[in-house]
Amino acid sequence: MRKTMAQTRMTHLFPFLRSAFAVVCVSALAFACEDNRPVVTEINVQAISVDSIPVQNAWVHVFVPGGAGDTTLFNDPTTQGYYWCKTGIDGYIGRWADSAQTEWVPARFKFTGEAYLDVEASKGGWRGCGFIHVLEGGEAEMSIVIHPYGDPNNGCPQ
């Protein structure tokens, strides 16, 4: 029995179609998997004086604008949308690595998602304010210049 030309083409076409279908299925499965881990967004803050000198032991307060006290933005559920941290000798936020307070390590504010945040730094009679917008999964760094209380250039609401 002789094969017609159409049958010969189909015989060679089926293995190719099977291979193409397998590649499409494997690709669809590979790209359909979704990573459910939260994307961490980080900001780092430095407090500096008017003379661009880093300010040690300044309090840095990062919070959600509008005073939404029931909003938990940061990964620590006890923050209620607010976060406080002190600055080290370099003016950047940090924390003590041990209870004996022998090693100061850098810290970053970490949370998930995109955010608009108000940032305030203060020490004694000095204060500075600003805001930052961070996209989801992004990293941002900002410097807050602190001025004497009452100075209209400190960026804080009067």
C-alpha positions in Angstrom: 0.0 0.0 0.0 1.4 3.3 -1.0 1.2 6.4 1.3 -0.2 9.5 -0.2 1.8 12.7 0.0 -0.6 14.0 2.6 -0.1 11.0 4.8 3.7 11.3 4.6 3.5 15.0 5.7 1.2 14.1 8.6 3.6 11.4 9.7 6.5 13.9 9.9 4.3 16.6 11.4 2.9 14.7 14.4 6.3 14.3 16.2 7.0 18.0 15.7 3.5 19.0 17.0 4.0 16.7 20.1 7.4 18.3 20.8 6.0 21.8 20.4 3.0 21.0 22.6 5.3 19.7 25.3 7.5 22.8 25.2 4.5 25.0 25.5 3.1 23.1 28.5 6.4 23.1 30.3 6.8 26.8 29.7 3.3 27.5 30.9 3.9 25.5 34.1 7.3 27.2 34.7 5.9 30.8 34.3 2.6 30.0 36.1 4.3 29.4 39.4 4.0 32.5 41.6 6.4 33.5 44.3 4.3 34.2 47.4 7.1 35.5 49.6 6.5 39.2 50.6 8.7 41.7 48.8 10.6 43.7 51.4 11.0 47.4 51.0 13.7 49.2 52.9 14.6 52.7 53.8 17.7 54.1 55.6 17.7 57.5 57.3 20.6 59.7 58.3 20.3 62.8 60.6 22.7 65.6 59.8 23.1 69.1 61.2 22.8 72.3 59.2 26.6 72.1 58.6 26.3 68.5 57.2 27.7 66.9 60.3 26.2 63.5 61.2 24.1 63.8 64.4 24.6 60.9 66.9 21.8 59.8 69.3 19.0 61.6 67.4 15.6 60.1 67.5 14.3 59.2 64.0 10.5 58.7 63.7 9.1 57.2 60.6 5.3 57.0 60.3 2.4 56.9 57.9 1.0 60.4 57.1 -2.4 61.2 58.5 -1.9 59.4 61.8 -3.6 56.2 60.8 -3.0 54.5 64.2 -4.7 51.3 63.2 -2.5 50.7 60.1 0.4 48.3 60.5 2.9 49.1 57.8 6.1 47.7 59.2 6.8 43.9 59.6 6.6 44.3 63.4 2.9 44.2 64.2 3.4 46.2 67.4 4.4 49.3 65.4 0.8 50.3 64.5 2.2 52.3 61.5 4.9 54.1 63.5 8.6 53.3 64.0 11.3 54.9 66.2 15.0 54.4 66.0 18.2 56.2 67.3 21.2 57.2 65.2 24.8 56.1 65.6 28.0 58.1 65.4 27.6 58.3 61.6 24.1 59.7 61.9 22.5 56.6 60.4 19.8 54.7 62.2 21.0 51.7 64.1 20.7 49.6 67.2 22.9 47.8 69.8 23.8 44.3 68.7 24.1 43.0 72.3 22.7 43.9 75.8 26.1 45.0 77.0 26.0 47.8 74.3 29.4 47.1 73.0 28.6 47.0 69.2 26.4 49.4 67.2 25.0 47.9 64.0 23.1 49.6 61.2 19.3 49.1 61.1 16.9 49.8 58.3 13.1 50.3 58.4 11.7 47.3 56.6 8.1 46.7 55.4 6.2 45.3 52.6 4.6 47.2 49.7 4.8 50.7 48.4 4.6 53.6 50.9 4.6 57.3 51.4 6.1 58.0 54.8 6.8 61.0 56.9 10.2 61.1 58.6 11.1 63.2 61.6 14.5 63.5 63.3 15.1 65.3 66.6 17.7 65.8 69.3 17.4 68.3 72.1 16.2 71.6 70.7 16.8 70.5 67.1 14.3 69.0 64.7 13.9 68.2 61.0 11.2 66.7 58.9 10.7 65.3 55.5 8.9 62.6 53.5 9.9 59.7 51.3 8.1 57.6 48.7 9.4 54.0 48.3 8.1 51.6 45.6 7.5 48.0 46.5 10.8 46.0 46.7 12.8 49.2 46.5 15.5 50.7 48.7 15.7 54.3 49.5 18.1 56.4 51.6 17.4 59.9 52.8 19.1 62.6 55.0 17.1 64.8 57.3 18.7 68.1 58.2 17.8 69.2 61.7 17.4 72.9 62.6 16.6 74.6 65.9 13.0 74.3 67.0 10.9 77.1 65.5 13.1 77.5 62.4 10.7 77.7 59.4 13.3 75.8 57.3 13.1 72.6 59.3 10.4 71.1 57.0 8.1 70.3 59.9 4.5 71.5 60.2 4.5 74.6 62.3 
